[in-house]
Amino acid sequence: MHLENDTAWDSSNGGATSLVTPSTALLNRKLATWKGPRMLKPSEVDLLRRSKKEMVEAIRAMVAIEAERQSDSG
């Protein structure tokens, strides 16, 4: 799973950049152009769903790598 650096402002962590999935980065770029709240477009909802799946895959991969590291060191 590929994660990329998103340079968008993230107020949840004091403005620091964070690693995000490609779908999340694309959605962030699309939503950054809007000035206020609005309903998401169907394509944006699809991006959210895709991002969720990518995050699950990335977390599973990280867990598998850590489990393998633990078994190799034990």
C-alpha positions in Angstrom: 0.0 0.0 0.0 1.4 3.4 -1.0 0.9 6.3 1.3 1.8 9.8 0.3 2.6 13.0 2.1 -0.4 15.4 2.2 0.7 19.0 2.7 -2.8 20.2 3.5 -3.3 21.9 6.9 -4.4 19.4 9.5 -6.0 21.1 12.5 -6.3 17.9 14.4 -2.6 17.7 14.9 -1.6 21.3 15.1 -1.2 21.9 11.4 1.5 19.2 10.8 1.4 17.3 7.6 0.3 13.7 7.8 0.5 10.6 5.7 -2.6 9.8 3.7 -3.8 7.3 1.1 -3.9 8.5 -2.5 -7.7 8.7 -2.4 -7.6 10.8 0.7 -5.1 13.2 -0.9 -7.2 13.5 -4.0 -10.3 14.2 -1.9 -8.4 16.8 0.2 -7.4 18.6 -2.9 -11.0 18.6 -4.3 -12.5 19.8 -1.0 -9.9 22.5 -0.4 -11.5 24.6 -3.2 -14.8 25.0 -1.3 -15.3 27.9 1.1 -18.0 26.4 3.3 -20.0 23.3 4.1 -21.8 21.4 1.4 -23.1 18.0 0.5 -20.5 15.6 -0.9 -20.8 14.7 -4.6 -21.2 11.0 -5.4 -17.6 10.9 -6.7 -16.4 12.3 -3.4 -18.3 9.7 -1.4 -16.7 7.1 -3.6 -13.3 8.6 -2.8 -14.1 8.4 0.9 -15.0 4.7 0.6 -11.9 4.0 -1.4 -9.8 5.8 1.1 -11.3 3.7 3.9 -10.4 0.5 2.1 -6.9 1.7 1.4 -6.4 2.6 5.0 -7.6 -0.9 6.1 -5.2 -2.5 3.6 -2.3 -0.3 4.9 -3.0 -1.1 8.5 -3.3 -4.8 7.8 0.1 -4.7 6.0 1.7 -2.8 8.8 0.3 -5.3 11.4 1.6 -8.2 9.2 5.0 -6.7 8.9 5.2 -6.1 12.7 4.0 -9.6 13.5 6.7 -11.0 11.1 9.3 -8.8 12.8 8.2 -10.0 16.2 8.4 -13.7 15.2 11.8 -13.2 13.6 13.2 -11.6 16.7 11.7 -14.1 19.1 
